[in-house]
């Protein structure tokens, strides 16, 4: 019997693990990472593929970057 795991539950676990680790990086690297994600989001919005937007939004959420 396969264990059913909801995506929300899995995402909450990933966020609970990754977010504290992101807070440990140096401020300079954090600023560069935030700039990269924001630039990537602008580029994703320019593509016709909605999954580009969704992927970058997921990465932003994972890394606690406000778009």
Buried (B, 14 or more C-beta within 10 A) or exposed (E): EEEEEEEEEEEEEEBEEBEEEBEEEEEEEBEEBBEEBBEBBEEBEEEEEEEBBEBBBEBBBBBBBEB
